[in-house]
Amino acid sequence: MQSFIEALINADFPFLRNALFAGLLSSVLFGIIGSVVTVRRIGSLAGAVSHAVFGGIGLALFFTARVFPVPPIAGALLFAVLSALVIGVVSLKAKQREDTVINAIWAIGMSLGVVFMAKTPGYADPSTWLFGNILLISGRDLLFLAILDIIVLFLAWRFYPQIEASSFDEEFARTRGVPVERLFLVLLGLTAVAIVLLQTFVGIVMVIAMLTLPSGCAGVFSRSLGVMMLSSCIFSVLFSAGGLVLGWLFNLPIGAVTVIIAGIIFLGFSVFRALGWCKTR
């Protein structure tokens, strides 16, 4: 632990401080968006969007090598928003086909990413995008995360009653004049953008875990959506910091270690709850 602290304050390791700040900033998104995703039980929707992003990254790398430079984040955003829009419309208009469309987007996005990378001249390592590397995060990435944090915090504060009502009882929310469909589409859009930014932290494959595991842990103790959001942010900070420290000390992939810590603690809470040692929300 002492060696980690020494490295953290060492001017020669700015990337480690960036990684710590990224974990803190990401925790706000994991906590707030993840809580709504968990309560509304749309984890599979978020999972499809996160995997569709891989297709956009592959397309951007292909265009950069063969046509003109395209930032990978631009391709990722394009695919994320489009997939979120398609899933959102199908969910609202054709509920019975939702699972099929989710699975199709999930598979097509990943497959397109593999195809585009295979046709990209040179070697494109997919593991960086699939599993992430928080030590490579830049100051620009931190700025984007901070801006998205501010937007999400403002929307959560400004529209909290509507978000809470539509998350727990859509029919009641409609009778109260809450624009349930619009809120749902906005949530998917924000989730899509957050996934694109957060994939740098834990990668495409693992981002969905961090959108659900901290909020799953928080749900054991929380009796309201607001408390769940706050608790989930705290759990995310603990998981992120723990993964960074252990990954650095033992030379392990930080994103994977973070998810393992979160998964073990979540499973522990689940066992305690099943045995009646924890009261459910």
C-alpha positions in Angstrom: 0.0 0.0 0.0 2.8 2.4 0.8 4.4 1.8 -2.6 1.1 2.7 -4.3 0.8 6.0 -2.3 4.4 6.8 -3.2 3.7 6.2 -6.8 0.5 8.2 -6.6 2.2 11.4 -5.4 5.3 10.8 -7.7 5.4 13.4 -10.5 6.7 10.7 -12.8 3.4 8.8 -12.6 0.7 11.3 -13.7 -1.3 8.5 -15.4 -1.9 6.9 -12.0 -3.5 10.1 -10.7 -5.6 10.3 -13.9 -6.7 6.7 -13.2 -7.8 7.6 -9.7 -9.7 10.7 -10.8 -11.3 8.6 -13.6 -12.5 6.1 -11.0 -14.0 8.8 -8.9 -15.7 10.5 -11.8 -16.9 7.2 -13.3 -18.5 6.3 -9.9 -21.0 9.1 -10.3 -22.2 7.6 -13.6 -22.1 4.1 -12.4 -24.1 5.1 -9.3 -26.8 7.2 -10.7 -27.4 5.7 -14.1 -26.7 2.2 -12.8 -29.4 2.6 -10.1 -32.0 3.5 -12.6 -30.9 0.7 -15.0 -31.2 -1.8 -12.1 -34.5 -0.6 -10.8 -36.1 -0.5 -14.2 -34.5 -3.9 -15.0 -33.1 -2.9 -18.3 -29.6 -4.3 -17.8 -29.9 -6.4 -21.0 -30.7 -3.2 -23.0 -27.6 -1.5 -21.6 -25.6 -4.7 -22.3 -26.7 -4.7 -26.0 -25.7 -1.0 -26.4 -22.3 -1.6 -24.7 -21.5 -4.5 -27.1 -22.8 -2.6 -30.2 -20.2 0.0 -29.4 -17.5 -2.4 -30.5 -18.9 -2.3 -34.1 -18.5 1.5 -34.1 -14.9 1.3 -32.9 -14.1 -1.3 -35.6 -15.7 0.9 -38.2 -13.7 4.0 -37.1 -10.4 2.0 -37.1 -11.2 0.7 -40.6 -12.0 4.2 -42.0 -8.9 5.6 -40.4 -6.7 3.0 -42.1 -8.3 3.0 -45.5 -10.3 6.3 -46.1 -9.8 9.2 -43.6 -9.1 9.6 -39.9 -12.1 8.9 -37.7 -11.7 9.0 -33.9 -12.8 5.7 -32.3 -15.0 7.6 -29.9 -17.0 9.1 -32.8 -17.7 5.6 -34.2 -18.6 4.3 -30.8 -21.0 7.2 -30.1 -22.7 6.7 -33.5 -23.3 3.0 -32.9 -24.2 3.5 -29.3 -26.9 6.2 -30.0 -28.3 4.4 -33.0 -28.6 1.1 -31.1 -30.1 2.8 -28.1 -32.7 4.5 -30.4 -33.6 1.3 -32.1 -33.9 -0.6 -28.8 -35.9 2.2 -27.3 -38.4 2.4 -30.1 -38.9 -1.3 -30.3 -39.4 -1.5 -26.5 -42.1 1.2 -26.6 -43.8 0.1 -29.8 -43.3 -3.7 -30.0 -42.6 -5.1 -26.6 -43.0 -8.7 -27.7 -40.0 -8.3 -30.0 -37.8 -6.6 -27.5 -35.6 -9.6 -26.6 -35.0 -10.6 -30.2 -33.9 -7.1 -31.2 -31.7 -6.8 -28.1 -30.0 -10.1 -28.9 -29.6 -9.1 -32.6 -28.0 -5.8 -31.8 -25.7 -7.4 -29.2 -24.5 -10.0 -31.7 -24.4 -7.8 -34.8 -22.4 -5.0 -33.0 -19.7 -7.4 -31.8 -19.5 -9.2 -35.2 -19.2 -6.0 -37.1 -16.4 -4.9 -34.9 -14.5 -8.2 -35.5 -15.0 -7.9 -39.3 -13.9 -4.3 -39.5 -10.8 -5.0 -37.4 -10.0 -8.0 -39.5 -10.0 -5.9 -42.6 -8.0 -3.1 -41.0 -4.4 -3.0 -42.3 -1.9 -3.7 -39.5 -2.8 -5.2 -36.1 -5.8 -3.9 -34.2 -5.8 -5.3 -30.7 -9.5 -5.7 -29.6 -8.6 -6.5 -26.0 -7.9 -2.8 -25.3 -11.4 -1.9 -26.2 -13.0 -5.1 -24.8 -11.4 -5.0 -21.4 -10.1 -1.4 -21.1 -7.0 0.1 -19.5 -7.7 2.9 -17.1 -3.9 3.7 -17.0 -4.2 5.1 -20.5 -7.0 7.6 -19.7 -6.1 11.2 -20.7 -6.9 14.6 -19.4 -9.4 15.0 -22.2 -11.2 11.8 -21.1 -11.4 13.2 -17.6 -12.9 16.5 -18.9 -15.6 14.5 -20.8 -16.4 12.4 -17.8 -16.7 15.6 -15.6 -19.0 17.2 -18.1 -21.2 14.1 -18.3 -21.2 13.9 -14.5 -22.5 17.4 -14.2 -25.3 16.8 -16.8 -26.4 13.5 -15.1 -26.3 15.1 -11.6 -28.4 18.1 -12.8 -31.0 15.8 -14.6 -31.2 13.5 -11.6 -31.8 16.5 -9.3 -34.2 18.4 -11.6 -36.3 15.4 -12.6 -35.9 13.1 -9.6 -39.7 12.8 -8.8 -40.5 11.9 -12.4 -37.6 9.4 -12.6 -38.6 7.7 -9.4 -42.2 7.5 -10.3 -41.6 6.1 -13.8 -39.0 3.6 -12.5 -41.2 2.0 -9.9 -44.7 2.4 -11.4 -45.1 3.5 -15.0 -48.9 3.4 -15.0 -49.1 5.6 -12.0 -46.5 8.0 -13.5 -48.6 8.3 -16.6 -51.7 9.2 -14.7 -49.7 11.9 -13.0 -48.7 13.4 -16.4 -45.1 12.1 -16.4 -43.7 11.7 -19.9 -42.6 8.1 -19.3 -41.6 7.3 -22.9 -39.5 10.5 -23.2 -37.8 9.8 -19.9 -37.0 6.2 -21.1 -35.5 7.4 -24.3 -33.4 10.0 -22.5 -32.2 7.4 -20.1 -31.1 5.1 -22.9 -29.4 8.0 -24.6 -27.4 9.0 -21.5 -26.6 5.3 -20.9 -25.2 5.0 -24.4 -23.0 8.1 -24.0 -21.9 7.0 -20.6 -21.0 3.5 -21.9 -18.8 5.1 -24.6 -16.8 7.1 -22.1 -16.7 4.4 -19.4 -15.4 1.7 -21.8 -12.0 3.3 -21.4 -12.2 2.4 -17.7 -13.4 -1.2 -17.6 -13.9 -2.0 -21.3 -17.0 -2.8 -23.3 -17.4 -6.3 -21.9 -17.2 -5.2 -18.3 -18.9 -1.8 -18.3 -22.3 -3.4 -17.9 -21.1 -5.2 -14.7 -20.2 -1.9 -13.1 -23.5 -0.4 -14.1 -25.3 -3.1 -12.2 -23.1 -4.6 -9.4 -22.7 -1.4 -7.3 -26.4 -0.6 -7.5 -27.2 -4.2 -6.8 -25.1 -4.0 -3.5 -26.8 -0.7 -2.7 -30.2 -2.1 -3.2 -29.8 -4.4 -0.2 -29.9 -1.4 2.1 -31.7 1.3 0.2 -35.4 2.2 0.8 -35.6 4.9 -1.9 -34.1 5.5 -5.3 -32.2 8.5 -4.0 -30.5 6.6 -1.2 -29.7 3.8 -3.7 -28.0 6.3 -6.0 -25.9 7.7 -3.2 -25.0 4.3 -1.8 -24.2 3.0 -5.3 -21.8 5.9 -5.9 -20.0 5.1 -2.6 -19.8 1.4 -3.6 -18.5 2.3 -7.0 -15.8 4.5 -5.4 -14.7 1.7 -3.1 -14.6 -0.9 -6.0 -12.8 1.5 -8.3 -10.2 2.5 -5.7 -9.7 -1.2 -4.6 -9.3 -2.4 -8.1 -6.7 0.3 -8.9 -4.7 -0.4 -5.7 -4.7 -4.2 -6.1 -4.1 -4.0 -9.9 -1.1 -1.7 -9.4 0.4 -3.7 -6.5 0.1 -7.1 -8.1 0.5 -6.0 -11.8 -3.0 -7.2 -12.8 -5.6 -5.7 -15.2 -7.2 -3.0 -13.2 -10.6 -3.1 -14.9 -10.9 -6.9 -14.4 -9.8 -6.7 -10.8 -12.4 -3.9 -10.1 -15.2 -6.1 -11.5 -14.0 -9.1 -9.6 -14.1 -7.2 -6.3 -17.6 -5.8 -7.1 -18.8 -9.3 -8.1 -17.5 -11.0 -5.0 -19.1 -8.4 -2.7 -22.4 -8.5 -4.6 -22.5 -12.3 -4.4 -21.7 -12.0 -0.7 -24.6 -9.7 -0.1 -26.9 -12.0 -2.2 -25.9 -14.9 0.0 -26.6 -12.9 3.2 -29.9 -11.8 1.9 -30.9 -15.4 0.9 -30.1 -16.6 4.4 -32.1 -13.7 5.9 -29.1 -12.0 7.4 -29.8 -8.8 5.4 -33.1 -7.1 5.1 -34.2 -6.4 1.5 -35.2 -3.0 0.3 
